Amino acid sequence: MMKRSILFLLSLCAPCALISNVSAQTTAKDAGESLKKSETANLLDDSSGNLSKFAQLLLGKNGGNRLFYFPTRDEPYTPAKYGYQYEDVNFNSADGTELHGWFLPATVGTKKAKGTVVFSHGNAGSIAHHFGFVDWLVRANYNVLLYDYRGFGKSKGVITRKGVIEDVQAAFSYIRTRKDVDVNKLISFSHSLGGAKSVTALALKPVKGLCGVIVDGGFASYQDMARQKAGQFGVNITTDELSAVDYVDQIAPVPLLIVHGSNDTMVPISQGEKLFAKAKQPKTFFRVAGGSHTNALGRNHGEYRQKMLAWMEKALR
């Protein structure tokens, strides 16, 4: 997730940190060439704090928070390319930031849909890059709203942690204004970073008509993820406010489903387990054997997609 940015940051910071810690004779060039796995691990422990201080000079205080996002402004295709009807929609977040999304009617039609899913995507790209997470829901007769956070795709604004959480809330506010959907049959579905954002957003601002919350490959804590990718150095430059683990117990009494692949190397399954442990009933955990960060629901011919659909139908009763 933030590993690419950390590695880039190390390429800038490491020579300076190594110069102060290796020897007076070591040059910046030599230090850079000696930056192998063992040296990287030692650097990321950052016992002196020098690396963190240098990173803050480059990124600003708590600049590690910015390294969780990899937005793009492209739209490589629309749902029409794959034969889906869709509507471009725009709505405003709480601070007035204009957001963009796609509304896709269920195959049986908007008003005959089983319910409406609001999908909050992961930390990279734009909505087109995440369409594969939800197209099957349209075929399963659910309306779907997928949207871009501020700074992603065609949405305006600049990314902030609080702002993205407000964008999740804005998506639900928007869907409740539509006259063609049953606003009492809403489901939140999110992946990765979207899960971390959605849990917090929905806890802070409960949504009337929300019948279920689904988190696929989500993480519990920003600092936990920073530590996993960049050791104590990552923790030093990242804050943990608005982390999902501090809010997930407020989702109840809305049913919660957490899905996580056992082989997820991006967000370890321990993060999903941590969220689940903190959550209150009613809650369900799908541990997908062999599942990765992106294929947990789709693997084994969609075995867990079918289980998720059954869970949704029960939640919507």
C-alpha positions as CSV (number, residue, x, y, z in Angstrom):
1,M,0.0,0.0,0.0
2,M,2.4,2.7,1.2
3,K,5.5,0.5,0.4
4,R,6.2,2.2,-2.9
5,S,6.3,5.6,-1.4
6,I,8.4,4.4,1.6
7,L,11.0,3.0,-0.8
8,F,11.1,6.2,-2.7
9,L,11.4,8.2,0.5
10,L,14.2,5.9,1.6
11,S,16.0,6.5,-1.6
12,L,16.1,10.2,-0.7
13,C,16.6,9.8,3.1
14,A,18.7,6.7,3.4
15,P,22.1,8.2,2.3
16,C,21.8,11.0,4.8
17,A,20.8,8.7,7.6
18,L,23.5,6.2,6.8
19,I,26.1,8.8,6.6
20,S,25.4,9.8,10.2
21,N,25.3,6.2,11.5
22,V,27.8,4.1,9.5
23,S,31.1,5.9,9.5
24,A,32.7,9.3,8.9
25,Q,34.3,7.9,5.7
26,T,31.2,6.6,4.1
27,T,30.0,8.6,1.2
28,A,26.4,9.2,0.2
29,K,27.0,7.1,-3.0
30,D,28.5,4.2,-1.0
31,A,25.6,4.4,1.5
32,G,23.1,4.2,-1.3
33,E,24.8,1.2,-2.8
34,S,24.9,-0.5,0.5
35,L,21.2,-0.2,1.1
36,K,20.2,-3.8,1.1
37,K,17.6,-5.7,3.0
38,S,19.5,-5.8,6.3
39,E,20.4,-2.2,6.1
40,T,16.9,-1.2,5.2
41,A,15.5,-3.1,8.2
42,N,18.0,-1.3,10.5
43,L,17.1,2.1,8.9
44,L,13.4,1.5,9.4
45,D,13.9,0.8,13.1
46,D,15.1,4.4,13.2
47,S,16.3,4.2,16.8
48,S,18.0,7.6,16.5
49,G,14.9,9.2,15.0
50,N,17.1,10.9,12.3
51,L,15.3,9.3,9.4
52,S,11.9,10.4,10.7
53,K,13.1,13.9,11.2
54,F,14.5,14.0,7.6
55,A,11.2,12.6,6.3
56,Q,9.3,15.3,8.1
57,L,11.4,17.9,6.4
58,L,10.4,16.5,3.0
59,L,6.8,15.7,3.8
60,G,5.8,17.9,6.7
61,K,4.6,16.8,10.1
62,N,2.7,13.5,9.9
63,G,3.5,13.4,6.2
64,G,3.3,9.6,6.2
65,N,-0.5,10.0,6.2
66,R,-0.2,11.1,2.5
67,L,1.6,7.9,1.5
68,F,-1.6,5.9,1.8
69,Y,-3.0,7.3,-1.5
70,F,-2.2,6.7,-5.1
71,P,-4.9,8.4,-7.1
72,T,-5.1,8.7,-10.9
73,R,-7.1,11.1,-12.9
74,D,-7.7,8.7,-15.8
75,E,-10.8,7.0,-17.1
76,P,-9.6,4.1,-19.2
77,Y,-13.1,2.9,-19.9
78,T,-16.7,3.2,-18.7
79,P,-19.1,0.4,-17.9
80,A,-20.6,0.8,-21.4
81,K,-17.5,-0.9,-22.8
82,Y,-18.7,-4.1,-21.1
83,G,-22.4,-3.7,-21.9
84,Y,-23.6,-2.1,-18.7
85,Q,-26.0,0.8,-18.5
86,Y,-24.7,3.6,-16.2
87,E,-25.2,7.2,-15.3
88,D,-22.5,9.7,-14.5
89,V,-23.4,11.4,-11.2
90,N,-22.0,14.3,-9.3
91,F,-22.6,15.3,-5.7
92,N,-20.9,17.4,-3.1
93,S,-19.1,16.5,0.1
94,A,-19.7,18.3,3.3
95,D,-17.1,21.0,2.6
96,G,-18.5,21.5,-0.9
97,T,-16.0,19.4,-2.8
98,E,-17.6,18.1,-6.0
99,L,-17.4,14.3,-6.3
100,H,-18.0,12.1,-9.3
101,G,-19.3,8.6,-9.6
102,W,-21.2,6.0,-11.7
103,F,-24.6,4.7,-10.8
104,L,-25.4,1.4,-12.4
105,P,-29.0,0.0,-12.3
106,A,-29.6,-3.6,-11.5
107,T,-30.0,-5.9,-14.5
108,V,-33.8,-6.2,-13.6
109,G,-34.1,-2.4,-13.4
110,T,-33.5,0.1,-10.7
111,K,-36.9,-0.2,-9.0
112,K,-36.9,-4.0,-9.0
113,A,-33.5,-4.3,-7.5
114,K,-33.0,-6.3,-4.4
115,G,-31.2,-3.3,-2.9
116,T,-28.6,-0.7,-3.6
117,V,-24.8,-1.1,-2.9
118,V,-22.6,1.9,-2.2
119,F,-19.0,0.8,-3.1
120,S,-16.0,2.6,-1.6
121,H,-12.8,1.6,-3.4
122,G,-9.2,1.1,-2.4
123,N,-6.3,3.5,-2.3
124,A,-5.2,3.6,-6.0
125,G,-6.4,4.6,-9.4
126,S,-9.9,5.8,-10.1
127,I,-13.3,4.1,-10.3
128,A,-12.7,2.4,-13.6
129,H,-9.8,0.5,-12.0
130,H,-12.2,-0.9,-9.4
131,F,-15.2,-1.8,-11.6
132,G,-14.4,-5.5,-11.5
133,F,-15.2,-5.5,-7.7
134,V,-18.8,-4.7,-8.4
135,D,-20.0,-5.6,-11.9
136,W,-21.1,-9.0,-10.6
137,L,-23.5,-7.3,-8.1
138,V,-25.3,-5.6,-11.0
139,R,-25.8,-9.0,-12.6
140,A,-27.1,-10.3,-9.2
141,N,-29.8,-7.6,-9.4
142,Y,-28.4,-4.9,-7.2
143,N,-28.1,-1.2,-8.0
144,V,-24.5,0.0,-7.5
145,L,-23.0,3.4,-6.8
146,L,-19.3,3.5,-7.1
147,Y,-17.6,6.9,-6.7
148,D,-14.2,8.5,-6.5
149,Y,-13.0,10.3,-3.3
150,R,-11.6,13.8,-3.6
151,G,-8.4,13.9,-5.6
152,F,-9.3,10.7,-7.4
153,G,-10.6,10.4,-11.0
154,K,-13.0,13.2,-12.0
155,S,-13.6,14.2,-8.4
156,K,-12.3,17.6,-7.3
157,G,-10.3,18.6,-4.3
158,V,-7.2,17.6,-2.4
159,I,-6.9,14.3,-0.4
160,T,-7.1,14.4,3.4
161,R,-8.0,11.6,5.7
162,K,-10.9,13.5,7.2
163,G,-12.0,14.7,3.8
164,V,-12.2,11.1,2.3
165,I,-14.2,10.0,5.3
166,E,-16.7,12.8,4.6
167,D,-16.8,11.7,1.0
168,V,-18.0,8.3,2.1
169,Q,-20.8,10.0,4.1
170,A,-21.6,12.2,1.1
171,A,-22.1,9.2,-1.2
172,F,-24.7,7.8,1.2
173,S,-26.4,11.2,1.5
174,Y,-26.5,11.3,-2.3
175,I,-28.0,7.9,-2.8
176,R,-30.8,8.7,-0.3
177,T,-31.8,11.6,-2.5
178,R,-32.6,9.3,-5.5
179,K,-36.3,8.6,-6.1
180,D,-35.6,5.5,-8.1
181,V,-34.1,3.4,-5.3
182,D,-35.4,1.9,-2.1
183,V,-33.5,4.0,0.5
184,N,-34.4,1.5,3.2
185,K,-32.4,-1.3,1.5
186,L,-28.8,0.0,1.4
187,I,-25.6,-1.9,1.7
188,S,-22.1,-0.5,2.2
189,F,-19.4,-2.5,0.4
190,S,-15.8,-1.5,0.5
191,H,-12.3,-2.8,-0.3
192,S,-9.0,-2.2,1.4
193,L,-8.5,1.5,2.3
194,G,-12.2,2.0,1.5
195,G,-13.0,-0.4,4.3
196,A,-11.0,1.7,6.8
197,K,-12.8,4.8,5.6
198,S,-16.3,3.4,5.5
199,V,-16.2,1.9,9.0
200,T,-15.2,5.2,10.5
201,A,-17.6,7.2,8.3
202,L,-20.6,5.1,9.0
203,A,-19.9,5.0,12.8
204,L,-19.6,8.8,12.9
205,K,-22.7,9.4,10.8
206,P,-25.1,6.5,10.9
207,V,-27.2,6.1,7.7
208,K,-30.9,5.5,7.9
209,G,-31.8,2.5,5.8
210,L,-28.4,0.9,6.0
211,C,-28.9,-2.8,6.3
212,G,-25.4,-4.2,6.2
213,V,-21.7,-3.2,6.1
214,I,-19.2,-5.4,4.2
215,V,-15.4,-4.9,4.4
216,D,-13.2,-6.8,2.0
217,G,-9.4,-6.7,2.8
218,G,-9.7,-3.7,5.1
219,F,-7.3,-2.6,7.8
220,A,-7.8,-1.7,11.4
221,S,-5.1,0.9,12.0
222,Y,-3.0,3.3,9.9
223,Q,0.0,2.9,12.2
224,D,-0.3,-0.9,12.1
225,M,0.0,-0.7,8.4
226,A,2.8,1.9,8.5
227,R,4.7,-0.4,10.9
228,Q,4.2,-3.4,8.6
229,K,5.5,-1.6,5.6
230,A,8.2,0.7,7.2
231,G,8.9,-0.3,10.8
232,Q,9.1,2.3,13.5
233,F,10.0,4.8,10.9
234,G,6.6,4.4,9.3
235,V,4.9,4.8,12.7
236,N,6.8,7.9,13.5
237,I,5.6,9.7,10.4
238,T,2.0,8.4,10.5
239,T,-0.9,9.2,12.8
240,D,-3.7,6.9,13.9
241,E,-6.6,9.2,14.3
242,L,-9.9,8.1,12.7
243,S,-8.6,4.5,12.4
244,A,-11.4,1.9,11.9
245,V,-10.5,-0.1,14.9
246,D,-11.6,2.8,17.1
247,Y,-15.0,3.0,15.5
248,V,-16.0,-0.5,14.4
249,D,-17.8,-1.3,17.6
250,Q,-20.2,1.6,16.8
251,I,-21.5,-0.1,13.6
252,A,-23.8,-2.4,15.6
253,P,-26.7,-3.0,15.5
254,V,-26.2,-2.9,11.7
255,P,-24.8,-6.4,10.6
256,L,-21.1,-6.4,9.7
257,L,-19.4,-8.8,7.3
258,I,-15.6,-8.9,7.2
259,V,-14.0,-10.8,4.3
260,H,-10.3,-11.4,4.2
261,G,-8.0,-13.7,2.2
262,S,-5.6,-15.8,4.2
263,N,-2.8,-15.1,1.7
264,D,-3.3,-11.3,1.6
265,T,0.3,-9.9,1.5
266,M,-0.9,-6.3,1.1
267,V,-3.1,-6.1,4.2
268,P,-2.5,-9.1,6.4
269,I,-5.5,-11.1,7.6
270,S,-4.5,-10.1,11.2
271,Q,-5.9,-6.7,10.4
272,G,-9.3,-8.1,9.5
273,E,-9.2,-10.2,12.6
274,K,-8.4,-7.2,14.7
275,L,-11.4,-5.3,13.3
276,F,-13.6,-8.4,13.8
277,A,-12.5,-8.8,17.5
278,K,-13.4,-5.2,18.3
279,A,-16.8,-5.2,16.5
280,K,-20.0,-6.0,18.3
281,Q,-22.6,-8.5,17.2
282,P,-24.2,-9.1,14.7
283,K,-20.9,-9.8,12.9
284,T,-19.6,-12.5,10.5
285,F,-16.1,-13.3,9.3
286,F,-15.3,-14.9,6.0
287,R,-11.7,-16.3,6.1
288,V,-11.0,-17.1,2.4
289,A,-8.3,-19.9,2.3
290,G,-5.6,-18.9,-0.3
291,G,-7.3,-15.6,-1.0
292,S,-5.1,-12.6,-1.9
293,H,-5.8,-8.9,-1.5
294,T,-7.9,-8.6,-4.6
295,N,-9.3,-12.1,-5.3
296,A,-10.8,-13.3,-2.1
297,L,-14.4,-13.1,-3.3
298,G,-13.8,-14.1,-6.8
299,R,-11.6,-17.2,-6.3
300,N,-12.9,-20.8,-6.6
301,H,-15.5,-19.7,-9.2
302,G,-16.9,-17.0,-7.0
303,E,-17.6,-19.3,-4.0
304,Y,-17.5,-16.4,-1.5
305,R,-19.4,-14.1,-3.8
306,Q,-22.3,-16.5,-3.4
307,K,-21.9,-16.6,0.3
308,M,-21.8,-12.8,0.4
309,L,-25.0,-12.6,-1.7
310,A,-26.7,-15.0,0.8
311,W,-25.5,-12.8,3.7
312,M,-26.8,-9.7,1.9
313,E,-30.3,-11.2,1.3
314,K,-30.5,-12.1,5.0
315,A,-29.4,-8.6,6.1
316,L,-32.0,-7.0,3.8
317,R,-35.0,-8.9,5.2
